[in-house]
Amino acid sequence: MSRKAIVGMVATILLTNAGADTPHPRPDFERAEWLSLNGVWEFQFAPENREGTAPLQVSPLHERPYEGTIRVPFGWDSKLSGVQRTDYKGEAWYRREFSVPANWLGKRIWLCFGAVDYRAEVWVNGQRVGQHEGGYSEFRLDITPQVRYDRPNTLVVVAEDLTDHETPIGKQTPSWYTSTSGIWQTVWLETTGQAYVRTHQIICEADDSGAPNGKVQITVEVDRGGVETPLSVEIRSTERQFPAVRTELAPNTESATLTLTVPGARLWTPETPHLYPFEIRLLRGSALEDTVQGYFGIRTVLCEGGPTINASLILEGITCAACVWLNETHLARQKGITAVEVNPDLEHAKVYFSLLTGESAEVTRALQKAAGFLRTELSRRMRLRSVPQLHFLFDESLERGNRISHLIDEAIAEDERHHRDD
């Protein structure tokens, strides 16, 4: 068996395994032919000069082995990356090889990054294929001209994260949280035809009351990739839950809005979050150029007169400052607690909760932990000199939400008195 055939067979096995065992990183925009590049990569920080203040002019494209390895997609600050260097800020080099299946020949091949913090520059087989700036956003590069099929391909990524005041860093500071630097989301390959679906937007229609009427508008944007002949866009249910719709794209058109009608629509709610899987097909005549699978929920969200979902009021008078204790709130929700939230506005700072079931040890522990968070947030956000011991309210009956509100009112009043005394 030739080397080319062996490479193609191995790559096909890898592709099959990625599709079977690894969830696609974009379940809302999923293509069937894809290959995960997560795993162990070669890795090193950029070499420094003797003073240790600036990188040497050494190319990351050299063929010598890198100094170590890293597990992608974990930032080099993370323990799971195998590096765990929280002190390093600067440039780092990543390298790995990949092969593609022979049946990808003739298709467009895209190299996709879920996110790289903060700047990234990318080479394939020694050729620079693109760069990106922004640590939170996905980007993808067309590497079709650079890919080879007769032997493995070499991918090099240079990531730079200075975590300085010129970079949007959020809470990635020593006083908040550990930074997340370098490649920290999935890296993968996927294929399309010459023309492909670039993005889509989903909007649920509503009646006069604001409730969904079972109609869903999906706007599909395509990239023709030089294709001048008419294209067709078709949207259909993968579970036959609604009729398929189709429209034609004139030669100079790259977007279309299609309206689906879902019979007996099941609305999305927090209690019953029903989703409808669907498929977008882009065709040139009878030839399939691209297929993307996703899903949608049928719901409307309005804020006039109070927040509503599907025209039903949900949490009147309650806003959320920061729900960082997700496990605890999920548990509390399961037990019937509808909200434990903080409004960051000083004049309307309240904490509300309502109980639909009796107390339990699990709920008590969850709310005790939540209360610790609330006290910290109140101290930080409102700069109160004294914050009431909220946690004791959760130890006993769990039914006195108004007492929490009263305690916070007292704390605000006390703080105002201190300011007047000053």
C-alpha positions as CSV (number, residue, x, y, z in Angstrom):
1,M,0.0,0.0,0.0
2,S,1.4,3.4,-0.9
3,R,2.2,6.1,1.6
4,K,-0.5,8.4,0.1
5,A,-3.1,5.7,0.6
6,I,-2.0,5.0,4.2
7,V,-2.1,8.7,5.1
8,G,-5.6,9.0,3.5
9,M,-6.9,5.9,5.4
10,V,-5.5,7.1,8.8
11,A,-7.0,10.6,8.3
12,T,-10.3,9.1,7.4
13,I,-10.3,7.0,10.6
14,L,-9.4,10.2,12.6
15,L,-12.3,12.0,10.9
16,T,-14.7,9.3,11.7
17,N,-13.7,9.1,15.3
18,A,-14.0,12.9,15.6
19,G,-17.5,12.8,14.3
20,A,-18.5,9.8,16.4
21,D,-16.9,10.4,19.8
22,T,-16.3,14.2,20.0
23,P,-19.2,16.7,19.9
24,H,-18.9,19.4,17.2
25,P,-17.7,22.7,18.8
26,R,-20.6,24.5,17.1
27,P,-23.8,22.4,17.6
28,D,-25.8,25.5,16.4
29,F,-23.7,25.6,13.2
30,E,-22.5,22.0,12.6
31,R,-21.1,20.5,9.5
32,A,-20.8,16.8,9.0
33,E,-17.3,16.6,7.6
34,W,-14.9,17.9,10.3
35,L,-11.8,16.9,12.1
36,S,-10.8,18.0,15.7
37,L,-7.2,19.2,16.2
38,N,-7.4,19.2,19.9
39,G,-4.9,17.2,21.9
40,V,-1.1,17.5,22.5
41,W,0.8,20.0,20.5
42,E,4.4,21.0,20.5
43,F,4.8,24.2,22.5
44,Q,7.3,26.8,23.8
45,F,7.4,30.4,24.9
46,A,9.2,32.7,22.5
47,P,13.0,32.7,23.2
48,E,14.2,35.8,25.1
49,N,17.5,37.6,24.8
50,R,20.1,37.6,27.5
51,E,18.5,40.5,29.4
52,G,15.2,38.5,29.3
53,T,13.3,41.5,28.1
54,A,12.4,40.9,24.5
55,P,12.0,37.9,22.1
56,L,14.9,37.0,19.9
57,Q,14.5,37.2,16.2
58,V,14.0,33.4,15.9
59,S,11.4,32.1,13.6
60,P,8.7,29.7,15.0
61,L,8.9,27.9,11.6
62,H,12.2,26.3,12.3
63,E,12.2,22.5,12.1
64,R,13.9,21.8,15.4
65,P,11.7,20.3,18.2
66,Y,10.0,22.8,20.4
67,E,11.0,22.9,24.1
68,G,7.8,21.2,25.4
69,T,4.2,20.3,24.8
70,I,0.7,21.6,25.7
71,R,-2.7,20.2,25.7
72,V,-5.1,22.2,23.5
73,P,-7.6,23.7,24.1
74,F,-6.4,24.8,27.5
75,G,-4.6,28.2,28.1
76,W,-1.0,27.9,29.2
77,D,-2.1,29.3,32.6
78,S,-4.2,26.3,33.2
79,K,-3.2,23.1,35.0
80,L,-5.0,21.0,32.4
81,S,-2.8,22.4,29.7
82,G,0.2,20.7,31.3
83,V,2.1,24.0,31.4
84,Q,0.4,26.1,34.2
85,R,2.5,29.2,33.8
86,T,0.4,31.9,35.3
87,D,3.3,34.3,35.5
88,Y,4.1,34.4,31.8
89,K,2.8,37.2,29.6
90,G,4.0,37.4,26.0
91,E,4.3,35.3,22.9
92,A,4.0,31.5,22.7
93,W,4.5,29.1,19.8
94,Y,2.2,26.1,19.0
95,R,2.9,23.4,16.4
96,R,1.3,20.1,15.3
97,E,0.8,18.0,12.2
98,F,-2.4,16.9,10.7
99,S,-3.6,14.9,7.7
100,V,-6.8,15.2,5.7
101,P,-8.8,12.4,4.0
102,A,-8.5,11.9,0.3
103,N,-12.2,12.5,-0.3
104,W,-11.8,16.1,0.8
105,L,-9.9,16.8,-2.4
106,G,-11.8,19.4,-4.5
107,K,-13.5,20.9,-1.5
108,R,-12.7,24.1,0.4
109,I,-11.0,23.3,3.7
110,W,-11.4,25.7,6.7
111,L,-9.1,25.9,9.7
112,C,-11.3,27.0,12.6
113,F,-10.4,28.4,16.0
114,G,-13.0,28.8,18.8
115,A,-10.9,31.5,20.4
116,V,-7.2,32.5,20.9
117,D,-6.4,35.0,23.6
118,Y,-5.3,37.6,22.4
119,R,-3.5,37.8,19.1
120,A,-2.9,34.9,16.7
121,E,-0.9,34.4,13.6
122,V,-1.2,31.2,11.6
123,W,1.0,29.3,9.2
124,V,0.3,26.0,7.2
125,N,3.2,24.3,5.6
126,G,5.4,27.3,6.0
127,Q,2.9,29.7,4.4
128,R,1.2,32.4,6.4
129,V,-2.5,32.0,6.1
130,G,-3.9,34.7,8.3
131,Q,-4.1,36.5,11.7
132,H,-6.7,37.4,14.2
133,E,-7.0,39.8,17.1
134,G,-9.6,39.3,19.9
135,G,-9.5,36.8,22.7
136,Y,-13.2,35.8,22.8
137,S,-14.3,35.4,19.1
138,E,-14.2,32.5,16.7
139,F,-12.3,32.9,13.5
140,R,-11.7,30.6,10.5
141,L,-9.2,30.6,7.6
142,D,-9.5,29.1,4.2
143,I,-6.4,26.9,3.9
144,T,-7.4,25.0,0.7
145,P,-4.4,26.2,-1.4
146,Q,-1.9,25.2,1.3
147,V,-3.2,21.7,2.2
148,R,-1.4,18.7,0.8
149,Y,-2.7,15.2,0.6
150,D,0.5,13.1,0.0
151,R,2.0,13.7,3.4
152,P,1.1,15.3,6.8
153,N,0.6,19.1,7.0
154,T,2.4,21.3,9.5
155,L,0.3,23.9,11.4
156,V,2.1,26.6,13.4
157,V,0.2,29.2,15.6
158,V,1.9,32.1,17.3
159,A,-0.3,33.5,20.1
160,E,0.5,36.7,22.0
161,D,-1.3,37.6,25.3
162,L,0.2,40.6,27.2
163,T,-2.8,41.0,29.6
164,D,-2.0,44.7,29.8
165,H,-4.1,47.8,30.0
166,E,-4.2,48.0,26.2
167,T,-6.0,44.7,26.0
168,P,-9.6,44.0,26.9
169,I,-9.1,41.6,29.7
170,G,-12.3,41.6,31.7
171,K,-11.5,40.1,35.2
172,Q,-8.2,38.5,34.1
173,T,-6.2,40.2,36.8
174,P,-4.4,38.9,39.8
175,S,-7.0,40.4,42.1
176,W,-9.8,38.6,40.3
177,Y,-9.2,35.4,38.3
178,T,-6.3,33.6,36.6
179,S,-5.7,34.7,33.0
180,T,-6.6,32.5,30.1
181,S,-3.9,32.8,27.5
182,G,-3.3,31.4,24.1
183,I,-5.5,28.8,22.5
184,W,-8.3,28.1,24.9
185,Q,-11.2,26.9,22.6
186,T,-11.4,24.0,20.2
187,V,-9.4,24.0,17.0
188,W,-10.9,22.0,14.1
189,L,-11.0,21.5,10.3
190,E,-14.2,21.4,8.2
191,T,-15.1,21.4,4.6
192,T,-17.6,23.2,2.3
193,G,-18.2,23.5,-1.4
194,Q,-17.0,26.5,-3.3
195,A,-20.1,28.4,-2.2
196,Y,-21.0,28.0,1.5
197,V,-23.4,29.2,4.2
198,R,-21.6,32.0,6.1
199,T,-24.1,32.7,8.9
200,H,-27.8,32.7,9.8
201,Q,-30.1,34.7,12.1
202,I,-33.3,33.3,13.7
203,I,-36.2,35.4,14.7
204,C,-39.5,34.1,16.2
205,E,-42.6,36.0,15.1
206,A,-45.2,37.1,17.7
207,D,-48.8,38.1,17.8
208,D,-50.1,41.3,19.2
209,S,-49.8,40.1,22.8
210,G,-46.1,39.3,22.3
211,A,-46.7,35.5,22.3
212,P,-45.0,33.4,19.6
213,N,-47.3,32.5,16.7
214,G,-45.4,29.4,15.5
215,K,-43.7,31.2,12.6
216,V,-39.9,31.4,12.5
217,Q,-37.9,33.6,10.2
218,I,-34.4,32.4,9.3
219,T,-32.1,34.8,7.4
220,V,-29.3,32.9,5.6
221,E,-26.2,34.6,4.4
222,V,-23.9,32.8,1.9
223,D,-20.5,33.4,0.3
224,R,-20.7,32.6,-3.3
225,G,-16.9,31.9,-3.6
226,G,-17.0,33.0,-7.2
227,V,-20.1,31.0,-8.2
228,E,-22.1,33.1,-10.6
229,T,-24.9,30.7,-11.4
230,P,-28.2,30.7,-9.4
231,L,-28.1,29.0,-6.0
232,S,-30.9,27.6,-3.9
233,V,-31.4,27.7,-0.1
234,E,-33.5,25.0,1.5
235,I,-34.4,24.7,5.2
236,R,-35.9,21.5,6.5
237,S,-36.6,19.7,9.8
238,T,-34.3,16.8,10.5
239,E,-37.1,15.2,12.5
240,R,-40.0,16.1,10.1
241,Q,-41.5,18.5,12.6
242,F,-42.3,21.3,10.1
243,P,-42.6,21.5,6.3
244,A,-39.4,22.4,4.3
245,V,-39.1,25.8,2.7
246,R,-36.9,26.7,-0.3
247,T,-36.0,29.9,-2.2
248,E,-33.7,30.8,-5.1
249,L,-30.8,33.2,-4.9
250,A,-30.3,35.3,-8.0
251,P,-26.7,35.5,-9.4
252,N,-25.8,38.7,-7.5
253,T,-27.7,37.8,-4.3
254,E,-26.0,36.5,-1.1
255,S,-28.8,36.4,1.5
256,A,-32.4,35.3,1.8
257,T,-35.1,35.2,4.5
258,L,-37.2,32.1,4.7
259,T,-40.3,31.7,7.0
260,L,-41.0,28.4,8.7
261,T,-44.4,27.5,10.0
262,V,-44.3,25.0,12.8
263,P,-47.7,23.2,13.4
264,G,-48.7,22.9,17.0
265,A,-45.5,24.7,18.1
266,R,-44.1,23.7,21.5
267,L,-42.8,26.9,23.0
268,W,-39.4,27.1,24.8
269,T,-39.6,27.9,28.5
270,P,-37.1,27.4,31.3
271,E,-39.2,24.5,32.6
272,T,-39.7,22.9,29.1
273,P,-36.8,24.1,26.9
274,H,-37.9,22.4,23.7
275,L,-35.7,22.7,20.7
276,Y,-36.3,22.1,17.0
277,P,-33.3,20.7,15.0
278,F,-33.1,21.9,11.4
279,E,-30.8,21.8,8.4
280,I,-29.8,24.4,5.9
281,R,-28.9,23.1,2.4
282,L,-27.2,25.3,-0.2
283,L,-27.5,23.9,-3.7
284,R,-26.2,24.7,-7.1
285,G,-28.7,23.1,-9.4
286,S,-29.0,19.6,-7.9
287,A,-25.4,19.6,-6.6
288,L,-25.1,20.1,-2.8
289,E,-22.6,22.9,-2.0
290,D,-22.9,23.1,1.8
291,T,-25.0,21.7,4.6
292,V,-25.3,23.2,8.1
293,Q,-27.3,21.8,11.0
294,G,-28.5,23.8,14.0
295,Y,-31.5,24.2,16.3
296,F,-33.9,26.8,17.5
297,G,-36.4,27.3,20.3
298,I,-39.7,29.1,19.8
299,R,-39.9,31.9,22.4
300,T,-40.3,35.6,22.7
301,V,-38.6,37.8,25.4
302,L,-40.0,41.3,26.1
303,C,-39.2,43.8,28.8
304,E,-42.0,46.3,28.6
305,G,-44.0,46.3,31.8
306,G,-41.6,43.7,33.3
307,P,-39.7,40.8,31.8
308,T,-41.8,38.2,30.0
309,I,-41.2,35.0,28.2
310,N,-43.8,34.1,25.6
311,A,-46.0,37.0,27.0
312,S,-45.9,35.5,30.5
313,L,-44.4,37.6,33.3
314,I,-41.5,35.8,34.9
315,L,-39.6,37.7,37.6
316,E,-41.3,40.9,38.3
317,G,-39.0,43.5,39.8
318,I,-35.9,41.3,39.8
319,T,-32.7,41.9,38.0
320,C,-29.5,40.0,38.1
321,A,-26.1,41.5,39.0
322,A,-23.9,38.4,38.6
323,C,-25.0,34.8,38.9
324,V,-21.6,33.2,39.3
325,W,-22.8,30.4,41.5
326,L,-24.5,28.5,38.6
327,N,-24.6,25.0,40.3
328,E,-26.3,26.5,43.4
329,T,-28.9,28.4,41.4
330,H,-29.6,25.4,39.3
331,L,-30.2,23.3,42.4
332,A,-32.3,26.0,44.0
333,R,-34.4,26.2,40.8
334,Q,-35.0,22.5,40.9
335,K,-36.2,22.8,44.5
336,G,-38.7,25.6,43.5
337,I,-36.7,28.7,44.3
338,T,-37.4,31.2,41.5
339,A,-34.7,33.8,42.2
340,V,-32.0,34.9,44.5
341,E,-30.7,38.0,42.6
342,V,-29.1,41.3,43.3
343,N,-29.8,44.6,41.6
344,P,-26.5,46.5,41.4
345,D,-28.3,49.9,41.6
346,L,-27.7,51.3,45.1
347,E,-31.2,52.8,45.6
348,H,-33.0,49.6,44.6
349,A,-30.7,47.0,46.0
350,K,-32.9,44.1,47.0
351,V,-32.7,40.4,47.3
352,Y,-35.8,38.4,46.5
353,F,-36.7,34.8,46.7
354,S,-39.9,32.8,46.7
355,L,-40.3,29.2,47.7
356,L,-42.7,26.8,46.2
357,T,-41.5,23.8,48.3
358,G,-40.4,23.2,51.9
359,E,-36.8,23.6,53.0
360,S,-34.2,20.9,52.7
361,A,-30.5,20.5,53.7
362,E,-29.5,20.7,50.1
363,V,-31.3,24.0,49.5
364,T,-30.0,25.4,52.8
365,R,-26.4,24.6,51.9
366,A,-26.9,26.1,48.4
367,L,-28.4,29.3,49.7
368,Q,-25.8,29.6,52.4
369,K,-23.2,29.6,49.7
370,A,-25.3,32.0,47.6
371,A,-25.6,34.3,50.6
372,G,-21.8,34.5,51.0
373,F,-21.6,35.6,47.4
374,L,-24.3,38.1,47.9
375,R,-22.6,39.6,50.9
376,T,-19.3,39.9,49.0
377,E,-21.1,41.5,46.0
378,L,-23.0,44.0,48.2
379,S,-19.8,45.0,50.0
380,R,-17.9,45.5,46.7
381,R,-20.7,47.1,44.6
382,M,-22.2,49.4,47.2
383,R,-19.1,49.9,49.3
384,L,-21.1,49.5,52.5
385,R,-19.1,49.7,55.7
386,S,-21.3,47.1,57.4
387,V,-23.2,44.3,55.6
388,P,-25.8,42.3,57.5
389,Q,-25.3,38.6,58.1
390,L,-27.6,37.5,55.4
391,H,-26.7,33.8,55.7
392,F,-28.7,33.2,58.9
393,L,-31.9,33.8,57.1
394,F,-31.3,30.7,55.0
395,D,-30.6,28.4,58.0
396,E,-34.1,28.1,59.2
397,S,-37.5,28.5,57.5
398,L,-36.4,29.9,54.1
399,E,-39.6,31.9,53.9
400,R,-38.8,35.4,54.9
401,G,-37.6,37.1,51.6
402,N,-39.0,40.4,52.9
403,R,-36.5,40.2,55.9
404,I,-33.6,40.1,53.4
405,S,-35.0,43.2,51.7
406,H,-35.4,44.9,55.1
407,L,-31.9,44.1,56.2
408,I,-30.4,45.6,53.0
409,D,-32.6,48.7,53.4
410,E,-31.1,49.1,56.9
411,A,-27.6,48.6,55.6
412,I,-28.1,51.3,53.0
413,A,-29.6,53.7,55.5
414,E,-26.8,53.1,58.0
415,D,-24.2,53.7,55.2
416,E,-26.0,57.0,54.3
417,R,-25.8,58.0,58.0
418,H,-22.1,57.3,58.1
419,H,-21.6,59.5,55.0
420,R,-23.6,62.3,56.7
421,D,-21.5,62.0,59.8
422,D,-18.4,62.3,57.7
